[in-house]
């Protein structure tokens, strides 16, 4: 998965250094650097762990999104598909 700078932003918001996060995750600091600089792919397992350590959503970490997710619970499947098709064409 290619990531945006959402990891760096979330880490800095928690006032953590790359070294702090690496220690918590049990990885080398270069792994954190590579994730933040988009030099390597990140696994879904690591994304899930990051959401825990950084108190952030996967959208925030992967896409840099800070907006809350859209509630689609009241929509039909057809309406949801129409919304997704709009995003794909943008």
SVG drawing of the C-alpha trace seen along z (x, -y; Angstrom):
<svg xmlns="http://www.w3.org/2000/svg" viewBox="-32 -18 49 26">
<polyline fill="none" stroke="black" stroke-width="0.4" points="0.0,0.0 1.4,-3.4 0.9,-6.0 0.6,-9.7 2.3,-11.7 -0.6,-10.9 1.7,-8.8 4.1,-11.6 1.3,-14.0 -0.3,-11.6 3.0,-10.8 3.9,-14.5 0.4,-15.2 1.1,-12.6 4.4,-14.4 6.4,-11.2 9.7,-11.0 10.3,-8.4 12.4,-6.6 9.6,-6.6 7.2,-5.0 9.7,-2.5 10.3,-1.3 6.6,-1.0 6.1,1.0 9.2,3.1 10.7,2.1 13.9,0.3 13.6,-3.5 14.4,-3.2 11.1,-1.3 9.2,-4.3 11.3,-6.7 10.6,-4.6 6.9,-4.5 6.7,-8.3 8.8,-8.9 6.8,-6.4 10.0,-4.3 8.4,-1.0 5.0,0.6 3.2,1.1 1.2,4.1 -2.4,4.0 -1.3,5.5 1.1,2.6 -1.5,0.1 -3.8,1.6 -1.0,1.3 -0.3,-2.3 -4.0,-3.2 -3.7,-1.9 -0.4,-3.7 -1.3,-7.0 -5.0,-7.1 -5.8,-7.7 -7.9,-6.1 -6.5,-4.2 -7.8,-6.9 -5.9,-9.5 -2.7,-7.4 -2.9,-6.2 -4.6,-9.1 -3.9,-12.0 -7.7,-12.5 -8.8,-14.4 -12.5,-14.5 -14.7,-12.0 -16.0,-9.2 -19.3,-9.6 -22.2,-7.7 -23.7,-5.6 -25.9,-3.5 -29.2,-5.1 -28.5,-4.6 -29.5,-1.7 -26.8,0.4 -27.6,-1.4 -27.1,-4.8 -23.8,-3.7 -22.6,-2.4 -23.5,-5.7 -21.5,-7.6 -18.5,-5.4 -18.7,-5.7 -18.6,-9.5 -15.3,-9.2 -13.8,-6.9 -14.5,-9.4 -12.9,-12.3"/>
</svg>
